[in-house]
């Protein structure tokens, strides 16, 4: 292993983040698996084995994010931010604190990661944020998530514009339907998965490994002339309509 290739994967304890941590570890990076669930992050790092390590980090707390990057090895080559939460409620019924919590994690948290990672990334380094199909496709009852992810996609482009002269690249990945702990509650509602698949030209959900491969590519030398990109990885779902999740929930539960 080249010990001078260092990556931080935030939200690396489960789902897409876990797959990304594993992919980077398998491709010559020394990975810091960071997550607010410190125990789970430590378990993932232990599975990856030395020299990979873990760290506790909460993207909603600036001091936590700053401390994370203060202790990461030099030089810092790659940062992938997968931290995210969602909430489900029509706008007129949406609890304001719950709305703020989603924005705080998905958008403000993304800003804090970029702010402190940007101070550490070497020339030629790369940052990748996890956006969403919902950054471009609205979904009833997902106002907080849609707004936050749309903001994160634009934040990606602003950071790419600011950091280009330093040779630091900033991109985002916008997945469609991927089976993860975050999507599991919605996918348990009758009709939701079928509606997703019907509106995905390639006719299936994605896998965490497919998203991880894209993150690895965007941080590699093969993507040396790619920055400010929000890469749709959704089987073509952005070409059709977003599933009527609220309709399916109302039909199932009233």
Secondary structure by P-SEA (a helix, b strand, c coil): ccccbbbbbccccccaaaaaaaaaaaccccccccccaaaaaaaaaaaaccccbbbbbbcccaaaaaaaaaaccccccbbbbccccccccccccccaaaaaaaaaccaaaaaaaaaaaaaccccccbbbbbbccccccccccaaaaaaaaaaaaaaaaaaaaacccccbbbbbbbbcccccccccccccccaaaaaaaaaccccccccaaaaaaaaaaaaccccccccccccccccccccccccaaaaaaaaacc
